[in-house]
Amino acid sequence: MECQRCHKNDASVHYTQVINGKKDEVHLCEECAEKEGYMDFSNQHLSMHQFLTSMVPLDSAFNKSQSIKPETTTQCDYCGMTYGEFRRKGKFGCSHCYESFSSYLTPLLKRVHSGNTEHVGKIPKRIGGNLHKQREVESLQTKLQEAIQAEAFEEAATIRDQIHQLKQELEEERKGGEA
């Protein structure tokens, strides 16, 4: 397959990105991939951190409409690590870095963890009881607020009905457990 950019060399970098169900594929030679910023071939030893950060563009977690880049201005007050150093190393300098870079981490964590920023753990099916339904209600309430904010009132009404149904089931289970 030929490079889509220069149309001279064979494509050796194949990048596929799926956003909202739309699949985009890019096929580039090493030279064009490096110029476009898909990969950095100057370092012969590719670390796992470099590989993962090449697949997850961390820059999109930062609001690009702001004129000042976090790499040069944001740093931890405790250890002095900058956001740029964190991006290069893939590790924080100290526990205070989490607070210093929190405004940049939240959007990144949401993207990496399918919109979740809180760990809720797993519930064993056989002893979980109604915790599954309670978590489903919490999840639906979040979706309901998002639908209301987006003024998707028909979707909000459907979600409201689902919440009502789950709460009814939870109440029936509680009454059944008390008897």
KACOR-V92030 format. One record per residue. N is the residue number from 1. RES is the residue in one letter. SS is DSSP state (H for helix, E for strand, - for the rest). PSI is psi in whole degrees, -180 to 180 (* if undefined). OMEGA is omega in radians with two decimals (none if undefined). Layout:
# KACOR-V92030
N:RES:SS:PSI:OMEGA / N:RES:SS:PSI:OMEGA
This chain:
# KACOR-V92030
1:M:-:140:-3.07 / 2:E:E:149:3.11 / 3:C:-:132:-3.11 / 4:Q:-:-14:-3.09 / 5:R:-:-57:-3.06 / 6:C:-:-21:-3.13 / 7:H:-:25:-3.14 / 8:K:-:-47:-3.05 / 9:N:-:165:3.04 / 10:D:E:142:3.11 / 11:A:-:126:3.10 / 12:S:-:-9:3.09 / 13:V:E:120:-3.12 / 14:H:E:113:-3.04 / 15:Y:E:123:3.12 / 16:T:E:130:3.14 / 17:Q:E:130:3.11 / 18:V:E:119:3.13 / 19:I:E:123:-3.13 / 20:N:-:42:3.10 / 21:G:-:-4:3.13 / 22:K:E:122:-3.08 / 23:K:E:124:3.07 / 24:D:E:131:3.12 / 25:E:E:138:3.10 / 26:V:E:133:3.13 / 27:H:E:113:-3.05 / 28:L:E:157:2.97 / 29:C:-:168:-3.11 / 30:E:H:-43:-3.11 / 31:E:H:-48:-3.13 / 32:C:H:-35:3.12 / 33:A:H:-39:3.11 / 34:E:H:-41:3.11 / 35:K:H:-38:-3.12 / 36:E:H:-12:3.10 / 37:G:-:13:3.11 / 38:Y:-:-37:-3.12 / 39:M:-:158:3.06 / 40:D:-:109:-3.08 / 41:F:-:4:-3.12 / 42:S:-:-31:3.12 / 43:N:-:118:-3.07 / 44:Q:-:-25:-3.12 / 45:H:-:109:-3.11 / 46:L:-:117:3.13 / 47:S:-:163:3.12 / 48:M:H:-38:3.11 / 49:H:H:-45:3.13 / 50:Q:H:-41:3.13 / 51:F:H:-48:-3.11 / 52:L:H:-41:-3.14 / 53:T:H:-24:3.06 / 54:S:H:-24:-3.14 / 55:M:H:-28:-3.14 / 56:V:-:102:-3.11 / 57:P:-:105:-3.09 / 58:L:H:-24:-3.12 / 59:D:H:-30:-3.10 / 60:S:H:-14:3.06 / 61:A:H:-22:3.13 / 62:F:-:139:-3.12 / 63:N:-:110:-3.06 / 64:K:-:-10:3.12 / 65:S:-:-15:3.11 / 66:Q:-:143:-3.05 / 67:S:-:-20:-3.10 / 68:I:-:128:-3.11 / 69:K:-:141:-3.12 / 70:P:H:-25:-3.11 / 71:E:H:-33:-3.04 / 72:T:H:-19:-3.03 / 73:T:H:-31:-3.05 / 74:T:-:128:3.08 / 75:Q:E:157:-3.14 / 76:C:-:130:-3.14 / 77:D:-:-24:-3.06 / 78:Y:-:-52:-3.07 / 79:C:-:-12:3.09 / 80:G:-:3:3.14 / 81:M:-:138:3.10 / 82:T:E:163:3.11 / 83:Y:H:-36:3.10 / 84:G:H:-41:3.09 / 85:E:H:-42:3.10 / 86:F:H:-44:-3.13 / 87:R:H:-39:-3.13 / 88:R:H:-44:-3.06 / 89:K:H:-32:-3.10 / 90:G:-:11:-3.14 / 91:K:-:149:3.08 / 92:F:-:158:3.11 / 93:G:-:-31:-3.13 / 94:C:-:177:-3.11 / 95:S:-:-21:-3.14 / 96:H:-:-19:3.13 / 97:C:H:-33:3.13 / 98:Y:H:-43:3.13 / 99:E:H:-41:-3.10 / 100:S:H:-38:-3.07 / 101:F:-:14:-3.03 / 102:S:H:-36:-3.11 / 103:S:H:-23:3.10 / 104:Y:H:-24:-3.07 / 105:L:H:-36:-3.07 / 106:T:H:-50:3.11 / 107:P:H:-35:3.13 / 108:L:H:-48:-3.14 / 109:L:H:-37:3.10 / 110:K:H:-42:-3.13 / 111:R:H:-43:-3.08 / 112:V:H:-35:-3.05 / 113:H:-:35:3.05 / 114:S:-:41:3.07 / 115:G:-:-6:-3.11 / 116:N:-:136:3.05 / 117:T:-:0:3.10 / 118:E:-:138:3.09 / 119:H:-:125:3.14 / 120:V:-:-9:3.09 / 121:G:-:-179:3.13 / 122:K:-:156:3.12 / 123:I:-:124:3.08 / 124:P:-:134:-3.07 / 125:K:-:-41:-3.03 / 126:R:-:-22:-3.14 / 127:I:-:6:-3.08 / 128:G:-:-21:-3.13 / 129:G:-:-132:-3.09 / 130:N:-:13:3.13 / 131:L:H:-33:3.11 / 132:H:H:-44:-3.12 / 133:K:H:-38:3.12 / 134:Q:H:-42:3.11 / 135:R:H:-37:3.10 / 136:E:H:-40:3.09 / 137:V:H:-45:3.12 / 138:E:H:-43:3.12 / 139:S:H:-44:3.14 / 140:L:H:-35:3.11 / 141:Q:H:-37:3.07 / 142:T:H:-45:3.11 / 143:K:H:-36:3.12 / 144:L:H:-45:3.12 / 145:Q:H:-39:3.11 / 146:E:H:-41:3.14 / 147:A:H:-39:3.12 / 148:I:H:-43:3.12 / 149:Q:H:-37:-3.14 / 150:A:-:1:-3.12 / 151:E:-:35:3.05 / 152:A:-:77:-2.96 / 153:F:H:-31:3.09 / 154:E:H:-44:3.08 / 155:E:H:-41:3.13 / 156:A:H:-40:3.14 / 157:A:H:-41:3.11 / 158:T:H:-44:3.13 / 159:I:H:-41:3.11 / 160:R:H:-43:3.13 / 161:D:H:-39:3.10 / 162:Q:H:-41:3.11 / 163:I:H:-45:-3.13 / 164:H:H:-44:3.14 / 165:Q:H:-46:3.14 / 166:L:H:-40:3.12 / 167:K:H:-37:3.09 / 168:Q:H:-44:3.12 / 169:E:H:-42:3.11 / 170:L:H:-42:3.14 / 171:E:H:-42:3.11 / 172:E:H:-39:3.11 / 173:E:H:-39:3.11 / 174:R:H:-44:3.13 / 175:K:H:-39:3.12 / 176:G:H:-34:3.14 / 177:G:H:-27:-3.13 / 178:E:H:-27:-3.05 / 179:A:-:*:none
